[in-house]
Amino acid sequence: METSKFDIADYLDSNEMIAEYLNEVLENGYDSEIITAIGNIAKAIGMTKIAEETGLSRPSLYKALSEGAKPQFSTIMKVLRAVGGQIQINPAHI
């Protein structure tokens, strides 16, 4: 029996699922995990589409959203807008 590698992008098939996934990572993740999550979302939607909407090249997107990358904040914002997301700040409950 052959198995395939798990890829979260295969399961990010609705706006609700994408939002739930990203919110969970934002709440509990580190910077690198958040960047990887945004990359997974971009991959699920399609890097070509994201490249067209952001004005960035596909290779630049792959590089900026790869594990260990440190993209500029403007790049993150462009990708978030392209995937239909936004950042919202709520008071923390400490």
Phi and psi in radians as a Rosetta constraint file:
Dihedral C 1 N 2 CA 2 C 2 CIRCULARHARMONIC -1.751 0.35
Dihedral N 2 CA 2 C 2 N 3 CIRCULARHARMONIC 2.367 0.35
Dihedral C 2 N 3 CA 3 C 3 CIRCULARHARMONIC -1.990 0.35
Dihedral N 3 CA 3 C 3 N 4 CIRCULARHARMONIC 2.736 0.35
Dihedral C 3 N 4 CA 4 C 4 CIRCULARHARMONIC -1.944 0.35
Dihedral N 4 CA 4 C 4 N 5 CIRCULARHARMONIC 2.746 0.35
Dihedral C 4 N 5 CA 5 C 5 CIRCULARHARMONIC -1.228 0.35
Dihedral N 5 CA 5 C 5 N 6 CIRCULARHARMONIC 2.391 0.35
Dihedral C 5 N 6 CA 6 C 6 CIRCULARHARMONIC -1.154 0.35
Dihedral N 6 CA 6 C 6 N 7 CIRCULARHARMONIC 2.328 0.35
Dihedral C 6 N 7 CA 7 C 7 CIRCULARHARMONIC -2.348 0.35
Dihedral N 7 CA 7 C 7 N 8 CIRCULARHARMONIC 1.940 0.35
Dihedral C 7 N 8 CA 8 C 8 CIRCULARHARMONIC -1.007 0.35
Dihedral N 8 CA 8 C 8 N 9 CIRCULARHARMONIC -0.517 0.35
Dihedral C 8 N 9 CA 9 C 9 CIRCULARHARMONIC -1.016 0.35
Dihedral N 9 CA 9 C 9 N 10 CIRCULARHARMONIC -0.481 0.35
Dihedral C 9 N 10 CA 10 C 10 CIRCULARHARMONIC -1.161 0.35
Dihedral N 10 CA 10 C 10 N 11 CIRCULARHARMONIC -0.338 0.35
Dihedral C 10 N 11 CA 11 C 11 CIRCULARHARMONIC -1.861 0.35
Dihedral N 11 CA 11 C 11 N 12 CIRCULARHARMONIC -0.073 0.35
Dihedral C 11 N 12 CA 12 C 12 CIRCULARHARMONIC -1.589 0.35
Dihedral N 12 CA 12 C 12 N 13 CIRCULARHARMONIC 1.271 0.35
Dihedral C 12 N 13 CA 13 C 13 CIRCULARHARMONIC -1.916 0.35
Dihedral N 13 CA 13 C 13 N 14 CIRCULARHARMONIC 0.188 0.35
Dihedral C 13 N 14 CA 14 C 14 CIRCULARHARMONIC -2.627 0.35
Dihedral N 14 CA 14 C 14 N 15 CIRCULARHARMONIC 2.754 0.35
Dihedral C 14 N 15 CA 15 C 15 CIRCULARHARMONIC -1.053 0.35
Dihedral N 15 CA 15 C 15 N 16 CIRCULARHARMONIC -0.628 0.35
Dihedral C 15 N 16 CA 16 C 16 CIRCULARHARMONIC -1.152 0.35
Dihedral N 16 CA 16 C 16 N 17 CIRCULARHARMONIC -0.759 0.35
Dihedral C 16 N 17 CA 17 C 17 CIRCULARHARMONIC -1.156 0.35
Dihedral N 17 CA 17 C 17 N 18 CIRCULARHARMONIC -0.706 0.35
Dihedral C 17 N 18 CA 18 C 18 CIRCULARHARMONIC -1.092 0.35
Dihedral N 18 CA 18 C 18 N 19 CIRCULARHARMONIC -0.813 0.35
Dihedral C 18 N 19 CA 19 C 19 CIRCULARHARMONIC -1.099 0.35
Dihedral N 19 CA 19 C 19 N 20 CIRCULARHARMONIC -0.761 0.35
Dihedral C 19 N 20 CA 20 C 20 CIRCULARHARMONIC -1.091 0.35
Dihedral N 20 CA 20 C 20 N 21 CIRCULARHARMONIC -0.780 0.35
Dihedral C 20 N 21 CA 21 C 21 CIRCULARHARMONIC -1.069 0.35
Dihedral N 21 CA 21 C 21 N 22 CIRCULARHARMONIC -0.880 0.35
Dihedral C 21 N 22 CA 22 C 22 CIRCULARHARMONIC -1.158 0.35
Dihedral N 22 CA 22 C 22 N 23 CIRCULARHARMONIC -0.699 0.35
Dihedral C 22 N 23 CA 23 C 23 CIRCULARHARMONIC -1.090 0.35
Dihedral N 23 CA 23 C 23 N 24 CIRCULARHARMONIC -0.687 0.35
Dihedral C 23 N 24 CA 24 C 24 CIRCULARHARMONIC -1.110 0.35
Dihedral N 24 CA 24 C 24 N 25 CIRCULARHARMONIC -0.782 0.35
Dihedral C 24 N 25 CA 25 C 25 CIRCULARHARMONIC -1.163 0.35
Dihedral N 25 CA 25 C 25 N 26 CIRCULARHARMONIC -0.722 0.35
Dihedral C 25 N 26 CA 26 C 26 CIRCULARHARMONIC -1.069 0.35
Dihedral N 26 CA 26 C 26 N 27 CIRCULARHARMONIC -0.663 0.35
Dihedral C 26 N 27 CA 27 C 27 CIRCULARHARMONIC -1.259 0.35
Dihedral N 27 CA 27 C 27 N 28 CIRCULARHARMONIC -0.655 0.35
Dihedral C 27 N 28 CA 28 C 28 CIRCULARHARMONIC -2.049 0.35
Dihedral N 28 CA 28 C 28 N 29 CIRCULARHARMONIC -0.121 0.35
Dihedral C 28 N 29 CA 29 C 29 CIRCULARHARMONIC -1.702 0.35
Dihedral N 29 CA 29 C 29 N 30 CIRCULARHARMONIC 2.934 0.35
Dihedral C 29 N 30 CA 30 C 30 CIRCULARHARMONIC -1.638 0.35
Dihedral N 30 CA 30 C 30 N 31 CIRCULARHARMONIC 2.952 0.35
Dihedral C 30 N 31 CA 31 C 31 CIRCULARHARMONIC -0.858 0.35
Dihedral N 31 CA 31 C 31 N 32 CIRCULARHARMONIC -0.859 0.35
Dihedral C 31 N 32 CA 32 C 32 CIRCULARHARMONIC -1.112 0.35
Dihedral N 32 CA 32 C 32 N 33 CIRCULARHARMONIC -0.617 0.35
Dihedral C 32 N 33 CA 33 C 33 CIRCULARHARMONIC -1.213 0.35
Dihedral N 33 CA 33 C 33 N 34 CIRCULARHARMONIC -0.614 0.35
Dihedral C 33 N 34 CA 34 C 34 CIRCULARHARMONIC -1.178 0.35
Dihedral N 34 CA 34 C 34 N 35 CIRCULARHARMONIC -0.762 0.35
Dihedral C 34 N 35 CA 35 C 35 CIRCULARHARMONIC -1.097 0.35
Dihedral N 35 CA 35 C 35 N 36 CIRCULARHARMONIC -0.758 0.35
Dihedral C 35 N 36 CA 36 C 36 CIRCULARHARMONIC -1.083 0.35
Dihedral N 36 CA 36 C 36 N 37 CIRCULARHARMONIC -0.710 0.35
Dihedral C 36 N 37 CA 37 C 37 CIRCULARHARMONIC -1.108 0.35
Dihedral N 37 CA 37 C 37 N 38 CIRCULARHARMONIC -0.738 0.35
Dihedral C 37 N 38 CA 38 C 38 CIRCULARHARMONIC -1.115 0.35
Dihedral N 38 CA 38 C 38 N 39 CIRCULARHARMONIC -0.658 0.35
Dihedral C 38 N 39 CA 39 C 39 CIRCULARHARMONIC -1.108 0.35
Dihedral N 39 CA 39 C 39 N 40 CIRCULARHARMONIC -0.700 0.35
Dihedral C 39 N 40 CA 40 C 40 CIRCULARHARMONIC -1.105 0.35
Dihedral N 40 CA 40 C 40 N 41 CIRCULARHARMONIC -0.683 0.35
Dihedral C 40 N 41 CA 41 C 41 CIRCULARHARMONIC -1.168 0.35
Dihedral N 41 CA 41 C 41 N 42 CIRCULARHARMONIC -0.779 0.35
Dihedral C 41 N 42 CA 42 C 42 CIRCULARHARMONIC -1.054 0.35
Dihedral N 42 CA 42 C 42 N 43 CIRCULARHARMONIC -0.712 0.35
Dihedral C 42 N 43 CA 43 C 43 CIRCULARHARMONIC -1.107 0.35
Dihedral N 43 CA 43 C 43 N 44 CIRCULARHARMONIC -0.723 0.35
Dihedral C 43 N 44 CA 44 C 44 CIRCULARHARMONIC -1.113 0.35
Dihedral N 44 CA 44 C 44 N 45 CIRCULARHARMONIC -0.674 0.35
Dihedral C 44 N 45 CA 45 C 45 CIRCULARHARMONIC -1.355 0.35
Dihedral N 45 CA 45 C 45 N 46 CIRCULARHARMONIC -0.656 0.35
Dihedral C 45 N 46 CA 46 C 46 CIRCULARHARMONIC 2.194 0.35
Dihedral N 46 CA 46 C 46 N 47 CIRCULARHARMONIC 2.047 0.35
Dihedral C 46 N 47 CA 47 C 47 CIRCULARHARMONIC -1.091 0.35
Dihedral N 47 CA 47 C 47 N 48 CIRCULARHARMONIC -0.592 0.35
Dihedral C 47 N 48 CA 48 C 48 CIRCULARHARMONIC -1.100 0.35
Dihedral N 48 CA 48 C 48 N 49 CIRCULARHARMONIC -0.785 0.35
Dihedral C 48 N 49 CA 49 C 49 CIRCULARHARMONIC -1.114 0.35
Dihedral N 49 CA 49 C 49 N 50 CIRCULARHARMONIC -0.766 0.35
Dihedral C 49 N 50 CA 50 C 50 CIRCULARHARMONIC -1.124 0.35
Dihedral N 50 CA 50 C 50 N 51 CIRCULARHARMONIC -0.708 0.35
Dihedral C 50 N 51 CA 51 C 51 CIRCULARHARMONIC -1.057 0.35
Dihedral N 51 CA 51 C 51 N 52 CIRCULARHARMONIC -0.775 0.35
Dihedral C 51 N 52 CA 52 C 52 CIRCULARHARMONIC -1.092 0.35
Dihedral N 52 CA 52 C 52 N 53 CIRCULARHARMONIC -0.742 0.35
Dihedral C 52 N 53 CA 53 C 53 CIRCULARHARMONIC -1.304 0.35
Dihedral N 53 CA 53 C 53 N 54 CIRCULARHARMONIC -0.481 0.35
Dihedral C 53 N 54 CA 54 C 54 CIRCULARHARMONIC -1.649 0.35
Dihedral N 54 CA 54 C 54 N 55 CIRCULARHARMONIC -0.344 0.35
Dihedral C 54 N 55 CA 55 C 55 CIRCULARHARMONIC 1.408 0.35
Dihedral N 55 CA 55 C 55 N 56 CIRCULARHARMONIC 0.158 0.35
Dihedral C 55 N 56 CA 56 C 56 CIRCULARHARMONIC -1.726 0.35
Dihedral N 56 CA 56 C 56 N 57 CIRCULARHARMONIC 2.684 0.35
Dihedral C 56 N 57 CA 57 C 57 CIRCULARHARMONIC -1.364 0.35
Dihedral N 57 CA 57 C 57 N 58 CIRCULARHARMONIC 2.717 0.35
Dihedral C 57 N 58 CA 58 C 58 CIRCULARHARMONIC -1.020 0.35
Dihedral N 58 CA 58 C 58 N 59 CIRCULARHARMONIC -0.809 0.35
Dihedral C 58 N 59 CA 59 C 59 CIRCULARHARMONIC -1.039 0.35
Dihedral N 59 CA 59 C 59 N 60 CIRCULARHARMONIC -0.662 0.35
Dihedral C 59 N 60 CA 60 C 60 CIRCULARHARMONIC -1.124 0.35
Dihedral N 60 CA 60 C 60 N 61 CIRCULARHARMONIC -0.704 0.35
Dihedral C 60 N 61 CA 61 C 61 CIRCULARHARMONIC -1.128 0.35
Dihedral N 61 CA 61 C 61 N 62 CIRCULARHARMONIC -0.823 0.35
Dihedral C 61 N 62 CA 62 C 62 CIRCULARHARMONIC -1.011 0.35
Dihedral N 62 CA 62 C 62 N 63 CIRCULARHARMONIC -0.754 0.35
Dihedral C 62 N 63 CA 63 C 63 CIRCULARHARMONIC -1.156 0.35
Dihedral N 63 CA 63 C 63 N 64 CIRCULARHARMONIC -0.815 0.35
Dihedral C 63 N 64 CA 64 C 64 CIRCULARHARMONIC -1.152 0.35
Dihedral N 64 CA 64 C 64 N 65 CIRCULARHARMONIC -0.518 0.35
Dihedral C 64 N 65 CA 65 C 65 CIRCULARHARMONIC -1.869 0.35
Dihedral N 65 CA 65 C 65 N 66 CIRCULARHARMONIC 0.224 0.35
Dihedral C 65 N 66 CA 66 C 66 CIRCULARHARMONIC -1.458 0.35
Dihedral N 66 CA 66 C 66 N 67 CIRCULARHARMONIC 2.854 0.35
Dihedral C 66 N 67 CA 67 C 67 CIRCULARHARMONIC -1.059 0.35
Dihedral N 67 CA 67 C 67 N 68 CIRCULARHARMONIC 2.287 0.35
Dihedral C 67 N 68 CA 68 C 68 CIRCULARHARMONIC 1.536 0.35
Dihedral N 68 CA 68 C 68 N 69 CIRCULARHARMONIC -0.085 0.35
Dihedral C 68 N 69 CA 69 C 69 CIRCULARHARMONIC -1.289 0.35
Dihedral N 69 CA 69 C 69 N 70 CIRCULARHARMONIC 2.732 0.35
Dihedral C 69 N 70 CA 70 C 70 CIRCULARHARMONIC -2.262 0.35
Dihedral N 70 CA 70 C 70 N 71 CIRCULARHARMONIC 1.329 0.35
Dihedral C 70 N 71 CA 71 C 71 CIRCULARHARMONIC -1.229 0.35
Dihedral N 71 CA 71 C 71 N 72 CIRCULARHARMONIC 2.777 0.35
Dihedral C 71 N 72 CA 72 C 72 CIRCULARHARMONIC -1.201 0.35
Dihedral N 72 CA 72 C 72 N 73 CIRCULARHARMONIC 2.645 0.35
Dihedral C 72 N 73 CA 73 C 73 CIRCULARHARMONIC -1.031 0.35
Dihedral N 73 CA 73 C 73 N 74 CIRCULARHARMONIC -0.652 0.35
Dihedral C 73 N 74 CA 74 C 74 CIRCULARHARMONIC -1.071 0.35
Dihedral N 74 CA 74 C 74 N 75 CIRCULARHARMONIC -0.616 0.35
Dihedral C 74 N 75 CA 75 C 75 CIRCULARHARMONIC -1.147 0.35
Dihedral N 75 CA 75 C 75 N 76 CIRCULARHARMONIC -0.783 0.35
Dihedral C 75 N 76 CA 76 C 76 CIRCULARHARMONIC -1.045 0.35
Dihedral N 76 CA 76 C 76 N 77 CIRCULARHARMONIC -0.775 0.35
Dihedral C 76 N 77 CA 77 C 77 CIRCULARHARMONIC -1.121 0.35
Dihedral N 77 CA 77 C 77 N 78 CIRCULARHARMONIC -0.723 0.35
Dihedral C 77 N 78 CA 78 C 78 CIRCULARHARMONIC -1.056 0.35
Dihedral N 78 CA 78 C 78 N 79 CIRCULARHARMONIC -0.781 0.35
Dihedral C 78 N 79 CA 79 C 79 CIRCULARHARMONIC -1.178 0.35
Dihedral N 79 CA 79 C 79 N 80 CIRCULARHARMONIC -0.752 0.35
Dihedral C 79 N 80 CA 80 C 80 CIRCULARHARMONIC -1.029 0.35
Dihedral N 80 CA 80 C 80 N 81 CIRCULARHARMONIC -0.753 0.35
Dihedral C 80 N 81 CA 81 C 81 CIRCULARHARMONIC -1.114 0.35
Dihedral N 81 CA 81 C 81 N 82 CIRCULARHARMONIC -0.702 0.35
Dihedral C 81 N 82 CA 82 C 82 CIRCULARHARMONIC -1.142 0.35
Dihedral N 82 CA 82 C 82 N 83 CIRCULARHARMONIC -0.534 0.35
Dihedral C 82 N 83 CA 83 C 83 CIRCULARHARMONIC -1.597 0.35
Dihedral N 83 CA 83 C 83 N 84 CIRCULARHARMONIC 0.067 0.35
Dihedral C 83 N 84 CA 84 C 84 CIRCULARHARMONIC 1.488 0.35
Dihedral N 84 CA 84 C 84 N 85 CIRCULARHARMONIC 0.356 0.35
Dihedral C 84 N 85 CA 85 C 85 CIRCULARHARMONIC -1.819 0.35
Dihedral N 85 CA 85 C 85 N 86 CIRCULARHARMONIC 2.993 0.35
Dihedral C 85 N 86 CA 86 C 86 CIRCULARHARMONIC -2.683 0.35
Dihedral N 86 CA 86 C 86 N 87 CIRCULARHARMONIC 2.802 0.35
Dihedral C 86 N 87 CA 87 C 87 CIRCULARHARMONIC -1.754 0.35
Dihedral N 87 CA 87 C 87 N 88 CIRCULARHARMONIC 2.353 0.35
Dihedral C 87 N 88 CA 88 C 88 CIRCULARHARMONIC -2.357 0.35
Dihedral N 88 CA 88 C 88 N 89 CIRCULARHARMONIC 2.364 0.35
Dihedral C 88 N 89 CA 89 C 89 CIRCULARHARMONIC -1.822 0.35
Dihedral N 89 CA 89 C 89 N 90 CIRCULARHARMONIC 2.264 0.35
Dihedral C 89 N 90 CA 90 C 90 CIRCULARHARMONIC -2.112 0.35
Dihedral N 90 CA 90 C 90 N 91 CIRCULARHARMONIC 2.631 0.35
Dihedral C 90 N 91 CA 91 C 91 CIRCULARHARMONIC -1.076 0.35
Dihedral N 91 CA 91 C 91 N 92 CIRCULARHARMONIC 2.416 0.35
Dihedral C 91 N 92 CA 92 C 92 CIRCULARHARMONIC -1.350 0.35
Dihedral N 92 CA 92 C 92 N 93 CIRCULARHARMONIC 2.516 0.35
Dihedral C 92 N 93 CA 93 C 93 CIRCULARHARMONIC -1.781 0.35
Dihedral N 93 CA 93 C 93 N 94 CIRCULARHARMONIC 1.708 0.35
